[in-house]
Amino acid sequence: MKQEIILKSGWIKVDKEELDKLRQKIREKYESEGGTKKFNAHLPNYEELREIIINKLKEIEEQQDIVIKIQDLPEYDIVPGNTFFRNLLYTNKDAKGLQFQEYNIDICYLFTFGKKRFEQKRFEKKLLEDFTIYRPTQKHGLNVIISSTLNNMSEAEKVSECLKDKFDIKVETEIRNSQTFSKGSLFELYGNLDSNEQVFIIISRDFLQNENCLRELIDLEKSHPDLYLSHTFHILLKDIYEGDFNIFDSLGRSELLKYWKLRIEKLEKNHKLLVSDRKEKEFYKKLRTEFDEIKKIIEELHDLLDFIRENQHKVYYEILLNKINSYDELTSLLPKLTKPHIISSSLELTYKRIKIPSTNNPAKPEFPPEPFYTPKFPASETRKLSIPGFSNVWLKDESTNPTGTHKDRMAWEVVIKYKSLIESLKYKNQDSLPQMSIISSGSAAIAIQHLFNLFKIPTRLKVLVDKNLNNGIKESIKQIGCELYITDLSERLLTSDDIKEITDNKNGIDITYREVLDPTHDNYYDWMSYEILREKPDYCFIPFGTGDLFINVLNIVKIEYFNSFVAKHDPRFFSDINSLKKCSFLGASTNLPNSRLDKLFSSFLPNLDSFKKYIVEMKEEYDCVGQMTGIYNVDESNVDRAIEIANSQKIKFEPSGMAGLALLLQMKDSIPKSSKILLVNTGKTKSVEELII
């Protein structure tokens, strides 16, 4: 699989000195490649430059066996247009500084230097350091940049005074969410650091609720963790280690997540206003970009909070001001130049074995995972059924997955999470991976541990089950390799902290409530959702237990509805908006504790009211799904009939997996007989003996 160079969006400010150097290099490279045009006001003069850049990038891709993309958009034209080059090389060449999209500047750097801007600046800085014999420093040889938000300037000033007065340290300050008083992007700030410089970042509620701060921190931590860890000291304000937004407990983290989800809801309301006013395409594009950026923050928020919590190079604000009294005490808390920690050969092998061909390219599907299976899209089969009274019924059959159910898709997401956890070990002084806990009735636990076994991930899933769960399922959970814990799940609603405590996993990760896999993310059952939508049904029946799958399908519908306004859909989208708007999605559930649909019953469904509200929005405010979309309880009499029909059609299923068929039979008088109907069979878990062989 080819390596990828991903160019990122977002505005960056570049000063005239750097731009002049870049302009000169572009001209030199252009002429050496045979270019002859003058760069003036005439736009067609830049066509030849674009053609030369295109050919040069293709040459780089072929020579280095790589693919250059912008944020995983394979069809995007990565070379800037003529107007960009005219502004850069002619119109604004005398400006003191200019703002550009980061990927446009990176393209210019790749063309002239063969490296992205950040990498080239680091390379030049290293050369300068290698040839500099003497560089005077402060008395203690440490320089500090204090980075804060605008609302935390007073705290930053107090830290600055403390460092100057107590320790005689040279201090600069920068305001992260101010173009005027920031030192550029975080990439620019860290790219210009000397080896004796540290960045003291003041982490506060205000910081964690600022879009620019979080987005840049996430990008830097993901792409250059060694650089970040070697030069960063966190100062924590009280509002994130006490009270409602305490990042050290689950409720505080949930409050932060709720804040960002409310931001998404606000954007959606703005979108509705745009629709009603019939605004131009550019308005939708701008909204779509902001929507995607906030969605990324939501997806990465838990990882970032873990990163801050677990990073040993941090201190509480009050302790720094009042308890640290000597230079040696301070420097003992600061990071040393971090080199990647050498992990074990077995973990390194596991890391390399977990391959993700692409995140959304149907020509390079990721599931079922290599090397044990052959990835394909669609991953599971769809076949026609013979249902009395209906002429066009189809089955989306998840029983064809590795362990026999749709939970294999979730299991793969957990494995992807462990790949990133193994990567993080390289920058931590530890060799063991955190363990995960989950409440499960069998299918999810077996699917996850099965992939743990295949990929040789050295951990055992900690599984909490209800005391009344079938003994055979309990035994299967243990046989596959999980640690089993038993409780009465009907007594009370358990929090993530409760689950981790009961499963003896206080410092681990709970995935019951999606610390790893949030069902509002579009990467949760996302491939399966696109497989469902490509069938273009008029009615789609989906089993509804926790609601994860059902709600995720609706999430993808909403995303593609938004995408339709900018005429740019996900590559996996093979449906159309008109088909979606007329399709009703029906969740088949039960409220009976003794139902044969045992996998769909839960004593507590804390999100049910918000799910129902969400469905009303989809129908009434966005009008992007059919009017029968909703969650329905199934009568037991229809379950027996559905089981009988499924057996006659030779379907592999558990009763819960046929809840959709039972609901169709229950609603047979309300569904036109010639409509295209898609039933989702969530499958039947294979025996442990089949999986171990």
N, C-alpha and C positions, 0 to 999 in steps of 0.2 A: 504494500500500500504506500502511495506517495506521501511524503511529508507535505504539510501545508504552511504557507506564510499567510497569516490572517492580518489584514489591515483593518484598523478600527476607525469608527466614525467619532465625531466630536470635534469641536472647534479648538484650535490651538493658536497662540499668538507667537509670531516669529519676528525678531528684531531685524533692523536693516542690515547690520553687519553680517548676520548669518544668511539673509536673503541675497545680498550682493555676492557672497561666496558661492551660493547655490546657483545663481544666475550665470556666473562665470563658468562654473563647471558644466551646466547644461549646454551653454554655447560651445564649449570645447568638445564635449562628447558629441553633440549634434554635428559639428563640422567634421570631426574625425570619422563619423559614419556616413559622410557624403552630403550633409545638408548644406543648402546654399541660400536659403531665404533670409530676408531681413525681418526682424521682429518689430513690427510697427502696428499701426491702427488697423491694418487690413487683415481681417479674420482668416481668409483662406491661406495666408502665409504660414499659419500654424498647422495646417493639415499635414505637411511633410514631417514636421516635428512629431506629431502624434503617430504617424506611420512608423517612423524610426523607433520611437519608444515602444510601440506594440511589438515590433520585431525583436527588439532587445530583450523585452520581458519574456517573450517566447523562448529566446535563446537561453536565458537564465533558467527558465523552467526545465528545459531539456537537459542542459549541462548538469544541473544540480538535482534532477529528478524530483522536482517539487511542483506544487500548484499554488499560485498566488490568487488569493480571494479577498473580498471585502466582507467581513463578518459572515462567513459561510453562505454567501449568495453567489452560487456558481454562474448564474447567467448575467451578472451585473457587469457593465462595461467599466473596467477598472481604470482605464486611461482617461484623465480629465479632458474636458472639452476645450475647444479653441478659445472661448471666453476666459476661462481660467488662465490659460497661458498668456493671453493678451494683458490681463490684469497684473500677472506676476512679472512679465518680462518687459512690459511697455507702459501701460497706463499708470500704475502705482509704483514704479521703480524708485521714486524719490521719497516715498513715505517712510517715516521713522520705524514703523512696524505694521504688520498686517495680520489679520486673522484668516485662517484657511481651515477647511476640513482636513483632519489629520491624515486620512488615507491619500489625499491628493499630494501632500508634501512627501509622504512616504514613497509614492510612485516616482517622484522626481529624484529622491535619494537612491532608490533602487536602480534607476536608469543611470545616474552619474557615478555612484559609488559601489553599487552591488549590494548595499545594505540598507535596512530601514533607518530612519533618522536617529532614533534612540540608540541603535546599535553602533552607528557611525560616530555619534558624539561620544559614546563610551570608549570606542576604539581610539579616537583622537586624544581623549583625556588620558588614557593609559599610556599612549606614546609620550605625552607631555610629562607624566609622572616619571617614566623610565629615564628620561633625559634631563630631568631637573636635579641638580646636585644639592641645592640648598633651598629650603622654603621656610622662612621664619614663621613661628607659631606663637600662640599665647604661652603664658607662663607654664600652664599645665598641659599644653599640647592638645587641647580639646576645644572645638568650636561647636556651638549649638544653634540650630534654627528652631524656633518655637512656632508650631503651626496650630492655628485655632480657627474657629468660625468667628464671624463678626460679633455675634452675641456673647462670645467668651473672651473678648479682648481684655477685660479687666483681670480675669484669671491669668491670661497669658502675660500681662504686664507684671503681675505679682511674681510669677515664676521667673520672669526675666530679671527682676530686681534681686530675687533670691540668688540666682546663679552668679550674677555680677558681684553682689556684695559679699556673699559667703565664700564663694569659690574662685573669684577672679577669672571667670570664664567669659570669653567673647560670645555675645548673644545677638542674633538677628531674629526678627519676627516676620511672620507672613500670615495673611488672612486667606484661608483656603477658598471661601466662597465670595471673594472679591477680585474681580479682574485687575483692579487698580493696585491692590496691595498684596497680591499673591505672586509667587515666583514661578508663574506659568503653571502648566499641568504638573501632576505628581511625577510623571515620567521625566519632565524637564528638570524639576527640582532634584530628583534623585540622580539623574544622569550627570549633573554638574557637581555632585558632592566629592570632596576630597576624603581620603582615608581617615582623617582625624575629625571629620564632621559627623554630627548626629542630629537627627530630627526628633524633637520632642513633640508628639502629637497629643493635643488635649482632646480626649474622647469624652463626649457629653451627650446628653439627650439631643441637644441642638445639632451636634455633629451627625448623630445616627438618624436624624430626620431631615438631613440635607442631601438632596439628590446628587449634586456635583461631588460632594465629599465622599459619599459612599461609592458612587460609580468608579471614581478614579482609584480609591483605595482597593476595591475589589479587583480592578484590572491589574494594578501593580502587584498585589499579593499573589494573584494567579500566574502572572507571566514572569515575574522576577522575584520569587520568594526569598532567594539568597540575598539579593541586594536589599530588599525591604527589611529582612530580619537583622542584617548586619548594621543597619544605620537608623533603627527606629526604637524609640523609647515611648511607651504609652503613659500618659498621666490621666487617671480616671477621676472624673468629678462625681460628687455624691449622688447626683440624680440618675446615675446608671449603676450604682452598686447598692442603693437603698431605694425603697418606694416602688411605685407602680412600674417603672421601667428598668428594674434590676436585671441586668444581663446574666446574672449568676443563678437565676431560677426560671423555670418554664413559664410562669405567668408573666413575668416581665418581658421575656422574649416574645410571648404571644401579643402583648400590648404593642410592642414595636412593629410586629408583623401586621397587626390590625391597622396601625397608622398608615402603612404603605398600601394596604388593600383599600383603605378609604380614599387614598390618592388615586388609585385605579378607578374606583367608582366615580370620583369627581370627573376624571377624564372622559368616562363613558357618558356622563351627563352632558359634558361639553360637546361630545360627538353627536348626541341627539339634537342639540341646538343647531349644529352645523347642518345636519340632515334636513331639519325643518326649514332652514334658511337657504338651502341649496347652494352652499358655498363652492368656490372653485377647488380644483383638485389639490392645489398646494396646501390649503388649509388641512385637508385630510392627511397629507403626507407628514406635515409637522406634528399633528396629533398622534399619528401612528408611530413616529420616531420616539416621542416622549413616552408613549404607552409601552413600547418595547424596552426602553431604558429602565423604567420603573419595574416592569415585569422581571427584568434581569436582576434588579436589586432584591426583589422578593425571593427569587429563586436562590440567590447566593447569600441571603442575610444570615441564615443559621450557620453556614460555614464561616462567615466573617466573624460572627460573635464568638464562635468556638475558637477561632484564631486569636482573637483579642483576649478571651478568658484564659486560654492555655499558655499564651506567651509569657514566659517568666520575666521578661524585661518590661515591667510596668510597676507603677506605684500610685497610691491614692494621693490626691492633690494635697490634702491636709498634712499627710505624713511627710511629703517632700518639703513643704514649707516649715514644718515645726519639729521634725524628728531627725532629718538628715543634716548632720552638723559638720561633716568633714568631706574633703574632696575624695578620699579613699572610700568612704561610705557610699558616696554617689556613684563613683565609677564601678564599684562592685555590682551595682544594679544594671549597668549599661551593657548592651550587647558587644561582644568582641567580633572581629571580622569573621563571619560565618562561612565555613566551607561545608558543602553537602556531606552529611553523615553517611557513612558506607553501610547500607543495609545488607542483610543476609542474602546469600546467593539464591536461596529458595524464594524469598520475597521478591527479589529482582526478577526471577523467572516468572512468578505469578503476575507481576506488573506487566511484563512484556507480553504475556499470554493473553491478557485482557485487551482485545483490539476493538476499536470503535470505528468502523469504516467511514461513517458519516453520521451527522445528526439529523439530516432531513432529505438526503438524496435517495430517491426510490431506486436508482440504478446501483446504489451502494448501501443496501439495507444493513442494519446492525443486529437483527433478530431473526431466528434464533442464533445464539452467539457461536462464532468460530472459536476454536477449531473443532469443537465437538459436534456441531451441527452446520448445516448450510443455510446462511442467511438468505431470505427471500422477501419480496414484497408483492402481494400480500403474504404474510407469514403463515396464516391459517387458511383452511379451505372454506369455500362457500359452495353449497350445492342446493339444488331444487328439492322441495319436499312435496309430498302428496297429502294435502290436508282437506278433509271433507268440507265442501261448501266454498272453497277458495281455489283460484286457478293460478296464482302467481306468488307462491310462498317460497322463500329462500332461507337457508340456515347458514349463519356465520358460525363455523364449528371450531371452537377453541380446544376441543378435545384432541386435536392433531398437534398440539404443542408438546414440548419435551416431557413434562410431567403430567400432561393431560388437562391442564386448566389455563385460564387467562392469567392466573397469578404468576406464571412463568415470566410474563412481561415485567411485572413488579420486581421479581427476583433479579432480573437483568439490571434494572436500575440500581438495585442495592449493590450488585457487583461493580458497576461503574463507580459508585460511591467509594467502594473499597480501593479501587485503583487510585483515586485521588488521595485517600488516606495513606496508602503506601508511599505515594509521592511526598506527602507531608512529613513522613518519618525521616526523610533525608535532611530535613531542616529542624529536627527536634532531637534532643539527646535521649532518645528512647528507641526500643526495638519492637515493642508490642503494639498491636492494633487494638483500638477500642472494641468492645463487644456491643452487640445490638440486642434489644429486647422488642417483643411484639406480642400483642394479644392475637390469637389465631384459633380458628376452628379446624385447622389441619392443612388446607390447600396451600396457603401462603407460606407457612412454616416449612413444609416439605419442599416446595419449589425453591425457596431461598437456600436451604441447607444443601439441596441437590447441586446447585451451582457452586456453593462453597466447596463442596467435595470435588467437583470436576476441576475447578480452577486452583485447588489446593490453597484456599484462603485459610490461614491458621486460626480459625475461630469457630465457636459453636454458637448458633443462634439460641438465645434465651427465650423460651416460648411460654407464655402464660395462657392457660386454658380454663374453661369453666369446669367446675367439679362434675357436672352432668354430661360432659362430652363423652361420646362413645368410647369405650375402653380400647377397642381395636384401633381407633384413630390415635389415641394417646400412645399406644404401643408403637405405631408407625412413626410418630414424631420422634420418639426416642431412638428407634432403630435407624433412622436416616442420619442421626448424629446430633440432634438438638438436645439442649438441656430443658427439661420439662418442669413447670411449676403450675400448681393447681390452686384455684380460689373460687369463691362464689361471685361471679360477675354480676349477679342480679342485686347484690346488696347496695352498691353505690357506684357512681360514675368515677372511675379511676383517672387520675391525672398522669401525665408522663412521669413525674417524680414518683408517684405511687407505684407505677409499673416497674420502674427501675429498682425501687427499693424491694419490692416483692421478689423480683428475679435476681436479687443480689448483684445489681449492675449500677451502683450509685453514680459512678463516673463514666458510664457508657452512654449509648444513644438509644432512645426509644423511637421506633418507626411506626408505632400504632397511630400516633397523631402527627406523623409526617415531619419529624425534625429533619429527615432526609428527603422524604417524598411527599410534598404538599400537593393534594389533589387539585388545587387551583393552578398549579403549574401546567403549562402545555406540554411538558416533557414527561408527564405521568400518563401512561397508556396512550401516548400521542400517536404512535404508529398504528395501534389498533383502531383508534378513533378515525384516522384517515382511511383505513381499510373499510370501515363501516360506511363512511360517507361516500366512498367511490361507488358503492352499489346503487346509489340514488333511489332509495326506497320511498314509498309514500307513507309507510308506517314502519317504525322500528321498535321492536320490543326487546328490552334489556333487563335482566335480573337486577334487582336493587336490594343490596344488603347494607353496607356502609354508605353506598351511593357514590363511591370513588369513580367507578367506570362510567356510570350514567352521567354524572356531572362533568366528567372530563370530556365526554363526547359533546356536550353542550358548550363547554369552553372552546373547543375547536371550531364549532359552528359559529360562535360569536367572533372569534379571531378572524375567520375567513369572511364573515360578513363585513367586518371592518376593512379587511384587505381589499374587498371588492371596490371600495371607494377610491383606492389608489391603483387599481388594476394590477396588483402584484401579489399573487397567492403563493403559499408554500408549495414547493415542488411536488409534494405528495398529494396535493389537492387535485383530484380528478373528477370532482363533481361540479356543480354550478349553483349560484346563489338562488336561482328560481326553484331548483329542486329542494334545497334546504328549507326555503321559506314555506313550502307546502308540506314538508315532511313532519309528522307528529312522532315524537320520541316518548315512548311509554315505559316507565319503570315499574317492573312487576315485583311486589314485595308482600310481606305478611306481618300482621301484628299479633299472631297467635304463637305463644311459647312452645306449644306442642305440634306445630305445623310440620308437615312432611318437607316443607321448604326450610329445613332447619338452619341452613347456612345463611339465610336471609333475615332471620330474627335476631334482634338485639334488644336487651333490656333498656339500653340508653342509646339514643341517637342525638347527640348534642347539636348537630348541624342541621337537623331536619327542617326546622323553621326557616333558617337562612336559605336552604336549598329550595324550599317552596317559594320563597320571596324571589329568588333568582329566576325560577321558572316563569313566574308572573311577568317579570321584567322582559324576559326573552319573548314572550307572547304578545304582551300589550304595549310595551314601550319600544322594543326594537322590531317587532313583527318579523323575526327571522326564523321562526319555527312554526309548525302547524298548531292549531288551536286545541288539539287533544293532548298536547304534550303535558305530561304530569306523572305523578307517582300514584300507583293504584295497588290496593290490597287484593290478593287473589283468594277466591273461595276454594276451600279444600276439595269440594266436589269436582272442580275443574282440574285440580292437580292430578287426581287419579286418571282422568280421561287423557290428559297430556302425557302421562307416563305410558299409558297403553299405546298411544299413537307413536311416541318416540321409540318404543321397543319394536313396533312393527316396521319402522323406518331404519332400524339397525343403527341408531344413534348411540354413541357412548356418552353417558350423562349421569349426573346426580339429580335427584328431584329438583333441587334449587336451580340447577342449570336450565331446566325446562319451564321455569316460571313464566317466561315470555309466551310460550305456547299456551300455558294454562290461562294467561290473561287474554290472549287472542280468542280462545274458545269462550271465555266469559263475556267478551265484548263483540261476539260474532255478528250481532244484529246492528252494530254501530259502524262496522267496517265494510266499505264497498267490496264486493266479492272479487272484482277484477283488479283491485289495487295491488301494487307491488309491495309485498310485506317481507321484512327482514327480521328473522328471529335470531337473537344472539344466544348461543349455547356456551355457557362459561366452562363446560366440560366436566370431566371426572378424573380425580387424582389417581394415577397409576399406583399399583402396589409397590412397596419398598423393594421387594424382590426383583421386580422389573427394572427399577432404577439402579439398583446396585450392580446388576449384571451388566 
